Amino acid sequence: MISRKAKYALKALKVLAQQYGKGPVLISHIAEKEKIPKKFLEAILLDLRNNGILQSQKGKGGGYLLRMPPEEVKFSKVLRIIDGPIAPTLCVSLYFYGKCEDCVDEGTCSLRLVMEKWRDANLAVLDQTTLTDLLNAQD
């Protein structure tokens, strides 16, 4: 399952995708529209900004906006920023690899082979899904 934080991130990004090309959006607008606690949303948007998804503008008329078109923002990247590894175990993670403490030999581990299939199936969807798909989905 994705975390509540990741779900809120995707909901906030949906609002920003809807407003893409129209200028910055206030945090308070996003929080109200998507029923996200404002302080929690501030932390989420900051993470997304620090990882290149968003940019912010200060002052009057300021707020947050997408740094790139919605069709370039993949779910896989957002979920990695917010929740970390997508893989079910660290030994099959593409970006957060870690050796399992109880594993004798990764090359012959049958559990690892299943976890790789799980990871690949999830990534087949998440790498191909963008904010544009979220905009086109029915609520």
C-alpha positions as a Python dict, from the first residue, in 0.01 Angstrom:
ca = {
    (1, 'M'): (0, 0, 0),
    (2, 'I'): (111, 353, -60),
    (3, 'S'): (121, 585, 239),
    (4, 'R'): (-131, 857, 312),
    (5, 'K'): (150, 1104, 237),
    (6, 'A'): (194, 957, -113),
    (7, 'K'): (-181, 965, -175),
    (8, 'Y'): (-191, 1331, -71),
    (9, 'A'): (109, 1403, -295),
    (10, 'L'): (-71, 1257, -596),
    (11, 'K'): (-390, 1448, -514),
    (12, 'A'): (-195, 1773, -483),
    (13, 'L'): (-13, 1705, -808),
    (14, 'K'): (-347, 1646, -978),
    (15, 'V'): (-456, 1998, -880),
    (16, 'L'): (-126, 2141, -1003),
    (17, 'A'): (-158, 1945, -1328),
    (18, 'Q'): (-506, 2088, -1380),
    (19, 'Q'): (-356, 2437, -1340),
    (20, 'Y'): (-43, 2369, -1549),
    (21, 'G'): (52, 2673, -1755),
    (22, 'K'): (-181, 2903, -1560),
    (23, 'G'): (65, 3013, -1291),
    (24, 'P'): (134, 2923, -928),
    (25, 'V'): (-130, 2770, -701),
    (26, 'L'): (-160, 2854, -332),
    (27, 'I'): (-109, 2579, -77),
    (28, 'S'): (-434, 2681, 90),
    (29, 'H'): (-623, 2625, -238),
    (30, 'I'): (-481, 2274, -279),
    (31, 'A'): (-540, 2188, 87),
    (32, 'E'): (-901, 2302, 73),
    (33, 'K'): (-981, 2143, -263),
    (34, 'E'): (-835, 1802, -171),
    (35, 'K'): (-909, 1806, 205),
    (36, 'I'): (-539, 1777, 299),
    (37, 'P'): (-410, 1922, 629),
    (38, 'K'): (-217, 2236, 531),
    (39, 'K'): (93, 2171, 745),
    (40, 'F'): (120, 1816, 612),
    (41, 'L'): (77, 1944, 257),
    (42, 'E'): (353, 2202, 305),
    (43, 'A'): (601, 1924, 389),
    (44, 'I'): (489, 1715, 93),
    (45, 'L'): (520, 2001, -155),
    (46, 'L'): (863, 2088, -18),
    (47, 'D'): (980, 1728, -77),
    (48, 'L'): (848, 1743, -433),
    (49, 'R'): (1016, 2080, -492),
    (50, 'N'): (1348, 1961, -351),
    (51, 'N'): (1336, 1663, -587),
    (52, 'G'): (1268, 1859, -905),
    (53, 'I'): (896, 1796, -957),
    (54, 'L'): (776, 2140, -846),
    (55, 'Q'): (896, 2495, -830),
    (56, 'S'): (776, 2763, -595),
    (57, 'Q'): (730, 3137, -621),
    (58, 'K'): (727, 3365, -320),
    (59, 'G'): (530, 3682, -266),
    (60, 'K'): (205, 3809, -405),
    (61, 'G'): (79, 3574, -676),
    (62, 'G'): (314, 3306, -547),
    (63, 'G'): (259, 2939, -479),
    (64, 'Y'): (360, 2608, -633),
    (65, 'L'): (362, 2491, -994),
    (66, 'L'): (484, 2192, -1189),
    (67, 'R'): (839, 2223, -1316),
    (68, 'M'): (756, 2006, -1619),
    (69, 'P'): (447, 1912, -1821),
    (70, 'P'): (206, 1668, -1650),
    (71, 'E'): (281, 1396, -1907),
    (72, 'E'): (644, 1390, -1787),
    (73, 'V'): (566, 1332, -1418),
    (74, 'K'): (563, 955, -1362),
    (75, 'F'): (392, 794, -1065),
    (76, 'S'): (705, 585, -1002),
    (77, 'K'): (916, 896, -942),
    (78, 'V'): (660, 1056, -711),
    (79, 'L'): (620, 737, -506),
    (80, 'R'): (997, 696, -472),
    (81, 'I'): (1032, 1055, -351),
    (82, 'I'): (756, 1022, -94),
    (83, 'D'): (762, 654, 12),
    (84, 'G'): (1107, 533, -93),
    (85, 'P'): (1153, 195, -264),
    (86, 'I'): (877, 56, -481),
    (87, 'A'): (1025, -295, -463),
    (88, 'P'): (876, -528, -201),
    (89, 'T'): (1226, -616, -70),
    (90, 'L'): (1547, -414, -75),
    (91, 'C'): (1740, -689, -254),
    (92, 'V'): (1538, -626, -573),
    (93, 'S'): (1517, -249, -546),
    (94, 'L'): (1652, -60, -847),
    (95, 'Y'): (1739, 260, -659),
    (96, 'F'): (1756, 156, -292),
    (97, 'Y'): (1933, -182, -312),
    (98, 'G'): (2027, -354, 10),
    (99, 'K'): (2132, -713, 81),
    (100, 'C'): (1891, -918, 289),
    (101, 'E'): (2050, -1011, 620),
    (102, 'D'): (1917, -1366, 616),
    (103, 'C'): (2005, -1445, 254),
    (104, 'V'): (2284, -1693, 187),
    (105, 'D'): (2299, -1655, -192),
    (106, 'E'): (2096, -1398, -390),
    (107, 'G'): (2167, -1585, -713),
    (108, 'T'): (1974, -1892, -601),
    (109, 'C'): (1714, -1731, -375),
    (110, 'S'): (1372, -1837, -504),
    (111, 'L'): (1197, -1569, -297),
    (112, 'R'): (1409, -1302, -466),
    (113, 'L'): (1294, -1422, -810),
    (114, 'V'): (929, -1382, -708),
    (115, 'M'): (1000, -1037, -559),
    (116, 'E'): (1163, -930, -888),
    (117, 'K'): (847, -1031, -1077),
    (118, 'W'): (635, -837, -827),
    (119, 'R'): (857, -529, -868),
    (120, 'D'): (851, -552, -1246),
    (121, 'A'): (473, -587, -1257),
    (122, 'N'): (428, -276, -1040),
    (123, 'L'): (682, -78, -1237),
    (124, 'A'): (515, -174, -1565),
    (125, 'V'): (217, 30, -1445),
    (126, 'L'): (388, 303, -1241),
    (127, 'D'): (653, 389, -1502),
    (128, 'Q'): (384, 426, -1769),
    (129, 'T'): (138, 628, -1558),
    (130, 'T'): (171, 1006, -1548),
    (131, 'L'): (-23, 1299, -1409),
    (132, 'T'): (-195, 1325, -1748),
    (133, 'D'): (-343, 979, -1687),
    (134, 'L'): (-466, 1100, -1349),
    (135, 'L'): (-637, 1395, -1517),
    (136, 'N'): (-802, 1169, -1771),
    (137, 'A'): (-928, 918, -1512),
    (138, 'Q'): (-1286, 937, -1391),
    (139, 'D'): (-1337, 1051, -1031),
}
